[in-house]
Amino acid sequence: MTTAQPFVGIRLAGDDKVVPFEVAPLDLRGRAVQLGPMLNAILDRHDYPAPVAALLGEAVVLTVLLGTSLKFDGKFIFQTQTDGPVSLLVTDFRTPDAVRAYARYDREAVKQAIGAGRAAPEHLLGDGILAMTIDQGPRMQRYQGIVELNGSTLEEVAHQYFRRSEQIPTRVRLAVAEMVTPGADGAGPRRRWRAGGLIAQFLPEAPQRMRLADLPGGDRPRHIAAPEPLRADDSWVEAQALVDTVADDELTDPGIGCERLLFRLFHEHGVRVFDGARVADKCSCSRGKIVELIRALPDDDLLAAMQDDRVVTTCEFCGTVYALSRAEL
């Protein structure tokens, strides 16, 4: 007697492709992803210290999971501004598939944090804000949600964002790993970055089923009595419990993949996966955009930036160097 194996004859998504899924009995929808070559190219380009690379990797995973949900041509932008050793994280997703990312950090402060054993994401970020922006183009109004960063991980902040801004019960898991393999022909070890993530949202047809209890210190006026405590929906309680069993190595292990992970989590209820969306390392910078940006500088600043009748500037995202002549500007 043989046992049927899931996914036999099915082409799995693999790396750098977001897999949407649905668990109908739990009213659950979401997306899962494993990032490999795309993330490795972004992080290798800047040679970040390992804890900074891991933190930016988490931001990229979250940006990809949220950006690929856009149903229109536009951009999703994730940005932190904090007082920690990593003062700035910027990642954006431009439909249909372009991702870019950049981190600004104090090298000496990061070195000290590593030496003191305080290189976890919440320590590197410190206090500040996280802004998530949806840009639908020049003729459309931007939507932006802002939450505080006060010693929280990016997973925790994402939960706060969805609870305050979207009011959709949401669970997020993020993980980043540096994979080390032996080098060929006596070369040193080969290091590659990988990451994975999962977002699950409770979206029942009956809106009252997805209501959450009022946040402490929320917007309810003081003269209005607090409502009766809301009972958590059993389906959402079970869904959260299942998502919370996911280990970091399950998210990053290429031998598991998104489909096998989703089957492990939800096979008892029946999980349905859909065609995924490929994502790629693509920067939106161009010579024309850089020229316009520099032309907008005040004359004194433009002259100060010139050396030998040209301005040389480097894109912080992709590292492309642009040398622009005085005549061009």
C-alpha positions as CSV (number, residue, x, y, z in Angstrom):
1,M,0.0,0.0,0.0
2,T,1.4,3.4,-1.0
3,T,0.6,6.8,0.5
4,A,-0.2,9.6,-1.8
5,Q,2.3,12.5,-1.6
6,P,1.1,16.1,-1.8
7,F,2.4,18.2,-4.7
8,V,3.4,15.3,-6.9
9,G,3.5,16.6,-10.4
10,I,2.9,20.1,-9.3
11,R,5.4,22.8,-10.1
12,L,6.3,24.5,-6.8
13,A,6.8,28.3,-6.6
14,G,10.4,28.2,-5.3
15,D,12.3,31.3,-4.4
16,D,11.4,34.9,-5.1
17,K,7.7,34.2,-5.8
18,V,4.8,35.1,-3.5
19,V,2.2,32.4,-3.0
20,P,-1.4,33.5,-2.2
21,F,-3.5,31.0,-0.2
22,E,-6.9,30.5,1.2
23,V,-8.2,28.3,4.1
24,A,-12.0,28.6,3.5
25,P,-13.2,26.7,6.7
26,L,-11.2,29.2,8.8
27,D,-12.1,32.3,6.7
28,L,-8.4,32.8,6.3
29,R,-6.5,34.4,3.4
30,G,-2.9,35.2,3.1
31,R,0.4,35.1,1.3
32,A,3.7,33.2,1.9
33,V,7.1,33.8,0.3
34,Q,10.7,32.6,0.3
35,L,13.3,35.0,-0.9
36,G,16.7,33.8,-2.2
37,P,18.7,35.3,-5.1
38,M,16.7,38.5,-5.1
39,L,17.4,39.3,-1.5
40,N,21.0,38.1,-1.6
41,A,21.7,40.5,-4.5
42,I,20.3,43.4,-2.5
43,L,22.2,42.7,0.7
44,D,25.5,41.7,-0.9
45,R,25.5,45.0,-2.9
46,H,26.0,47.0,0.3
47,D,28.0,44.6,2.4
48,Y,26.0,45.4,5.5
49,P,27.1,44.0,8.9
50,A,25.1,40.7,9.5
51,P,22.6,42.1,12.0
52,V,21.8,45.1,9.7
53,A,21.4,42.8,6.7
54,A,19.0,40.6,8.7
55,L,17.0,43.6,9.8
56,L,16.7,45.0,6.3
57,G,15.9,41.4,5.1
58,E,12.9,41.3,7.4
59,A,11.7,44.7,6.1
60,V,12.0,43.4,2.5
61,V,9.9,40.3,3.3
62,L,7.2,42.4,4.9
63,T,7.2,44.9,2.0
64,V,6.9,42.0,-0.6
65,L,4.1,40.4,1.3
66,L,2.1,43.7,1.5
67,G,3.1,45.2,-1.8
68,T,2.0,42.2,-3.9
69,S,-1.5,42.6,-2.6
70,L,-1.9,45.9,-4.5
71,K,-4.7,45.6,-7.1
72,F,-3.6,48.6,-9.1
73,D,-0.5,50.2,-10.6
74,G,1.4,51.9,-7.8
75,K,3.9,51.6,-5.1
76,F,4.1,50.3,-1.5
77,I,6.7,52.1,0.6
78,F,8.0,50.9,4.0
79,Q,10.2,53.3,6.0
80,T,11.5,53.6,9.5
81,Q,13.1,56.6,11.2
82,T,14.6,55.9,14.6
83,D,17.2,57.0,17.1
84,G,18.9,53.5,17.1
85,P,22.1,52.4,15.5
86,V,20.1,51.7,12.3
87,S,18.5,55.1,11.8
88,L,16.7,54.5,8.5
89,L,15.2,51.5,6.6
90,V,13.6,52.1,3.3
91,T,12.1,49.4,1.1
92,D,9.6,49.8,-1.7
93,F,7.6,47.5,-4.0
94,R,6.6,48.9,-7.4
95,T,4.0,47.0,-9.3
96,P,4.1,44.5,-10.8
97,D,7.3,43.0,-9.4
98,A,10.1,45.5,-8.6
99,V,11.7,45.6,-5.1
100,R,14.5,47.8,-3.8
101,A,15.9,48.4,-0.3
102,Y,18.4,50.5,1.6
103,A,19.6,50.8,5.3
104,R,21.4,53.8,6.8
105,Y,23.3,52.9,10.0
106,D,26.1,54.1,12.3
107,R,28.9,51.6,11.8
108,E,30.6,52.2,15.1
109,A,27.3,52.1,17.0
110,V,26.4,48.8,15.3
111,K,29.8,47.4,16.2
112,Q,29.3,48.3,19.8
113,A,25.8,46.9,19.9
114,I,27.2,43.6,18.5
115,G,29.9,43.5,21.1
116,A,27.4,44.2,23.9
117,G,25.0,41.4,22.7
118,R,22.3,43.9,21.8
119,A,22.1,43.4,18.0
120,A,18.5,42.1,17.9
121,P,16.2,44.1,15.6
122,E,14.5,45.9,18.4
123,H,17.8,47.1,19.8
124,L,19.2,48.2,16.5
125,L,16.0,50.2,15.7
126,G,15.4,51.9,19.1
127,D,12.6,54.4,19.3
128,G,11.0,56.2,16.4
129,I,8.3,55.6,13.8
130,L,7.4,53.2,11.0
131,A,5.4,54.5,8.1
132,M,3.7,52.4,5.4
133,T,2.6,54.3,2.4
134,I,0.5,53.3,-0.6
135,D,1.1,55.5,-3.6
136,Q,-1.4,55.2,-6.5
137,G,0.3,57.7,-8.8
138,P,0.6,61.5,-9.2
139,R,-3.1,62.1,-9.6
140,M,-4.3,60.0,-6.7
141,Q,-4.2,60.7,-3.0
142,R,-1.6,58.8,-1.0
143,Y,-2.6,56.6,1.9
144,Q,-0.2,56.4,4.9
145,G,-0.3,54.6,8.2
146,I,2.2,55.4,11.0
147,V,2.9,53.4,14.1
148,E,5.4,54.0,16.9
149,L,8.6,51.9,17.1
150,N,9.5,51.7,20.8
151,G,11.7,48.7,21.2
152,S,9.5,46.4,19.2
153,T,10.3,43.8,16.5
154,L,9.1,44.4,13.0
155,E,6.6,41.5,13.5
156,E,5.1,43.2,16.5
157,V,5.0,46.5,14.8
158,A,3.2,45.0,11.8
159,H,0.6,43.6,14.2
160,Q,0.1,47.0,15.7
161,Y,-0.2,48.6,12.3
162,F,-3.0,46.2,11.1
163,R,-4.8,46.5,14.4
164,R,-4.8,50.3,14.4
165,S,-4.9,51.2,10.7
166,E,-6.6,48.3,8.9
167,Q,-8.6,46.8,11.8
168,I,-8.2,43.4,10.2
169,P,-7.1,40.5,12.4
170,T,-3.7,39.7,11.0
171,R,-0.8,37.5,11.9
172,V,2.7,38.0,10.5
173,R,5.8,35.8,10.6
174,L,9.2,36.9,9.3
175,A,12.6,35.2,9.3
176,V,16.0,35.8,7.8
177,A,19.0,33.5,7.7
178,E,22.6,33.5,6.4
179,M,23.3,30.2,4.7
180,V,26.9,29.0,4.7
181,T,28.1,26.3,2.3
182,P,31.6,25.0,1.6
183,G,33.4,26.7,-1.3
184,A,34.5,24.8,-4.4
185,D,38.1,23.9,-5.2
186,G,39.5,25.1,-1.9
187,A,37.8,28.4,-1.9
188,G,36.4,29.9,1.3
189,P,32.9,29.3,2.5
190,R,30.1,30.7,0.4
191,R,27.6,32.8,2.2
192,R,24.1,33.5,0.9
193,W,21.1,35.3,2.4
194,R,17.7,33.8,2.5
195,A,14.4,35.0,4.0
196,G,10.8,33.9,4.3
197,G,7.5,35.2,5.6
198,L,3.9,34.5,6.0
199,I,0.9,36.8,6.5
200,A,-2.5,35.4,7.4
201,Q,-5.7,37.5,7.7
202,F,-9.1,36.7,9.1
203,L,-11.7,37.8,6.5
204,P,-15.1,36.3,7.2
205,E,-18.2,37.3,5.2
206,A,-19.9,38.5,8.4
207,P,-18.1,41.8,9.5
208,Q,-19.1,41.4,13.1
209,R,-17.0,38.2,13.3
210,M,-13.8,40.1,12.7
211,R,-14.3,42.9,15.2
212,L,-11.5,43.4,17.7
213,A,-11.7,44.6,21.3
214,D,-11.0,48.4,21.7
215,L,-7.3,49.2,22.1
216,P,-6.2,50.5,25.5
217,G,-6.2,54.2,25.3
218,G,-8.1,54.1,22.0
219,D,-10.2,56.8,20.3
220,R,-13.4,56.0,22.3
221,P,-14.6,59.3,24.1
222,R,-14.4,59.0,27.9
223,H,-18.0,59.9,28.4
224,I,-19.1,56.8,26.4
225,A,-19.1,53.6,28.4
226,A,-16.8,50.8,27.2
227,P,-18.5,48.1,25.2
228,E,-18.8,44.6,26.4
229,P,-15.5,42.7,25.9
230,L,-15.5,41.0,22.5
231,R,-15.1,37.3,22.4
232,A,-12.4,36.1,20.0
233,D,-13.7,34.1,17.1
234,D,-12.9,30.4,17.4
235,S,-11.7,30.2,13.8
236,W,-9.3,33.1,14.3
237,V,-8.0,31.7,17.6
238,E,-7.2,28.4,15.8
239,A,-5.6,30.2,12.8
240,Q,-3.3,32.3,15.1
241,A,-2.3,29.2,17.0
242,L,-1.4,27.4,13.8
243,V,0.6,30.3,12.4
244,D,2.5,30.7,15.7
245,T,3.8,27.1,15.4
246,V,5.9,28.2,12.4
247,A,9.7,28.0,13.2
248,D,12.2,30.4,11.6
249,D,14.0,27.7,9.8
250,E,10.7,26.5,8.2
251,L,10.3,29.9,6.6
252,T,13.9,30.0,5.2
253,D,14.6,26.3,4.3
254,P,14.5,25.9,0.5
255,G,13.8,22.2,1.1
256,I,10.4,23.0,2.6
257,G,9.1,25.8,0.4
258,C,5.9,27.7,0.8
259,E,3.5,25.0,-0.4
260,R,4.8,22.4,1.9
261,L,4.7,24.8,4.9
262,L,1.1,25.8,4.1
263,F,0.1,22.1,3.8
264,R,1.8,21.3,7.1
265,L,-0.2,24.1,8.8
266,F,-3.6,23.8,7.3
267,H,-4.0,20.4,5.6
268,E,-6.7,19.4,8.1
269,H,-9.0,22.2,6.9
270,G,-7.9,22.1,3.3
271,V,-5.7,24.9,2.0
272,R,-5.9,26.2,-1.5
273,V,-2.9,27.9,-3.1
274,F,-3.0,30.2,-6.2
275,D,-0.5,31.2,-8.9
276,G,2.2,33.3,-7.4
277,A,3.7,36.7,-8.2
278,R,7.3,36.8,-9.1
279,V,9.4,39.6,-7.5
280,A,12.8,40.9,-8.6
281,D,15.6,43.2,-7.6
282,K,14.9,46.3,-9.7
283,C,15.7,49.9,-9.0
284,S,13.6,52.8,-10.4
285,C,16.5,55.2,-10.6
286,S,17.5,56.6,-14.1
287,R,19.8,59.2,-15.5
288,G,16.9,61.4,-16.3
289,K,15.5,61.3,-12.8
290,I,18.9,62.1,-11.3
291,V,19.3,65.1,-13.6
292,E,15.9,66.4,-12.6
293,L,16.7,66.0,-8.9
294,I,20.0,67.8,-9.1
295,R,18.6,70.6,-11.3
296,A,16.1,71.3,-8.5
297,L,19.0,72.1,-6.1
298,P,19.6,75.8,-5.2
299,D,22.4,77.2,-7.4
300,D,24.8,77.5,-4.5
301,D,24.4,73.8,-3.6
302,L,24.7,72.8,-7.2
303,L,28.0,74.7,-7.6
304,A,29.3,73.3,-4.3
305,A,28.6,69.8,-5.5
306,M,30.6,70.3,-8.8
307,Q,34.1,69.1,-9.2
308,D,35.9,69.4,-12.5
309,D,32.7,70.7,-14.1
310,R,30.7,67.7,-13.2
311,V,28.6,66.2,-10.4
312,V,29.1,62.6,-9.4
313,T,26.4,60.9,-7.4
314,T,25.5,57.3,-6.5
315,C,22.1,55.8,-6.1
316,E,21.8,54.6,-2.5
317,F,19.6,51.7,-3.5
318,C,21.4,50.0,-6.4
319,G,24.8,51.6,-6.2
320,T,24.7,52.9,-9.8
321,V,27.2,55.8,-10.2
322,Y,26.0,58.8,-12.3
323,A,28.6,61.3,-13.6
324,L,26.7,64.4,-14.9
325,S,28.4,67.2,-16.8
326,R,27.9,70.9,-16.2
327,A,26.3,71.2,-19.7
328,E,23.9,68.3,-18.9
329,L,22.8,70.1,-15.7
